[in-house]
Amino acid sequence: MMKIIQVVAVAVLLFVFSLGALAQTPTPPNLLESAWHVQLGGGYNLTSNEGTNNGFASSIALRVGNHWSVRADIFSVNSPATLVTLIGPEFRWSLAQWVRPNDFINTGRFLLFVNAKAGSAKNSNDVKKLAYSLGGGIELPVSETFSLRPLDVSYVRASLFQGGGIWLGNHMRLASGIGLRF
C-alpha cells in the first residue's frame, strides 16, 4: 500500500511541475511591438508645391508606451532652401487589427501609423514661422532592428514669404526610407 501512495505522489508532483514548464514556454517576438526604445529613420523627401523641391527627411521616435511614441522630424527642401523641424505624438497599430491575414498577404507584418506634429520652418534668410503637420503611413518591420517605410505622407502647413509671395505653404510631404530600432 505504501508503494502505491509513493507512486501516486510522484505522479502528482510530475504533473504539477509539468504544468509549470508549459506556462514558461516562450512566445515568438512580436516584430511590431518588440522591445525597441528608439527608432531612427531617413529617406527621400518630395513636397508638392514647387517644381524642384525635393530633399531629405530624417526622423527619430522615442517609444513611450505600447503603440505610442514621440516622433521628431527634420526635413529639408532644396529649392527653395528651407528646413522644417517638427515634433509630436505618433500612434502605431497592426494592419491585422482591421484586415485578417490570409493566404495572399500576412497583414500582421504591416504597421500603420498616424501622427500630429508642430514646430518651425526656417528659410535661408533665417526667417522662422510656425509649422504643423498631420500625417500617416505604412511601415514594414523586417526584423527587430530594421524596418522599411515605403509610404510616409504628411500635410505640412508653414507660411514663409520671399519677395512678397508664399513659397512654402500648404503642401503634401511624401517620404520613403528605412528605419533602425534599438
N, C-alpha and C positions, 0 to 999 in steps of 0.2 A: 504494500500500500504506500509505503514511504517513497519507493521508486517512482510510482505513478505521480505523486504530488511533486516530486522534483522535476520530472519530465514536463509536466504541465506548467510549472513555474518558469522553467527555462523557455518553453514555447511562448508563454505570455510576454516575458521580457524581450525575446527576439521580435515579437510582433510590435510591441510598443516602440522599441528602438528603430525598427524598420520604418515606421510611420514618420519618425523624426528625420530620417535620412531622405525620405521622399519630399518632405517640406523644404529641404535645403537644396533642392535641385536648382541650379542657376538658370535664369531665363536669358535668352539671347539679348544682346544690347539693342535698344531702340535707337536707330540712327537719327530719328527726328528729335528725340529728347534725351540724347546721351549726355554724359557728364562734361559738357563744354561750358566754359565761362566767358570766353572772349572769341568773337569771330571777326576776322579781318577779310575785307573784300575789295576787289578792284576790278575795273573794267572800262570798256569804251563807252563814251557818253555822246548822245545825239539829242540836241534840243530842236524844237520845231519852228522857231520864228525867224530864222536867218538862213541864208544860203550856205554859209561856211562856218557854222558854229559848233563843230564837233570838238570833243575834248576828252578828258579822262575823269573818271569818278572813283573815289575810294570811300570806304565806309568801315566803321568799327562798331560792333554791337557787344554790349555787356549784358549778359544774362542776369536777370533779377528774379526770375521765378519760372515755373513751368509755363511755357508758351509766351512769356513776356521777356522783352529785352529793351534796353535803352540804346538807340542807334544814333550815331553821328555820321553825317555825310559831308564830304568836301568834293565839289566838282568844279571843274574849270571849263570855260568856254573860250576857245582860241580866238575867234574873230566875231565880235569884238571881245577884247581881253577882259574877262570877268571871272571872279572867284566867288562861289556861293558856299556858305558854311551853314549847316542845319543840324539840329539835334531834337530828338523826341522819342516817344514810345513806339514799339513795334510789337504786334501780336502775330504769332505763328500757330498754324494748326495743320493737321494732315488732311490731304485730299480724300483719304479713305473715310473720313467722318461724313462726307457728302456723297461719295460715289464708291460703291463696294468694289473691291478688287475682283477681276475676272480673268478669263483665260488670255485675253489680249493685252491687258495693262495692269500692272500692280500699282494701284493708286496709293497704297501705303508708302510708296517710295517718294512721293511728291509732297512738298511742303509749300503751303500757301502763306502769304504774309500781307499784312496791311500796316501802314504807319502814318503818323502825322508829325510833322517837324516844323520848327521855327528857327530862325537865325538871321543872318545878314548876307547881303550881296555887295561886293566891292568891285569897282572898276579900276582901270589903270591910273586914274587921277585921284585915287584914294577916296572917292565918294562912296559912302556906305548907306544902304537903305535896308529896311526890314524885308525879310523874305520868309515865306512859309510854303509848306508843301504837304500834299496828301498823295499817298501812293500805295502800291501793292505789287505783287508779282508771284513768281514761282521759283522755288529752289529745289534742287535735286541732290540730296546728300549721297555722295559716292561711298564714303567711309565715315568713321567717327571724327576724322580730322580734315576731310576735304569735301567740298561741295561745289556744284555748278549752279549759277544763277542765269538761266537763259533769258529771263524777262524780269526787268525791274522798271516799272513805269511810275512816273510821278507827275502830278500837276504842280508846277512851281510858279509862285507869284512873287515878283520882285521888280520894282519900277526904278530904273536908273535912266538918267537923261544925259544925252550927249548932243550938243548943238541944237537943243530945243526939241528933240524928238525922243520918244521912248525907244530904246534899242534892246532892252531885256525886260519884257513884261510878262504877260500870261503865256506860258508855254508848257508843252509836254516834254519831259525828260525821259528818254529811253536809254537803258543801260543793260549790258550783259557782261558777265565775268565769272570769276572763280572766288571761292571763299575758303579760308583756312580757319579751323577751330582748334582751340586748345584751352 
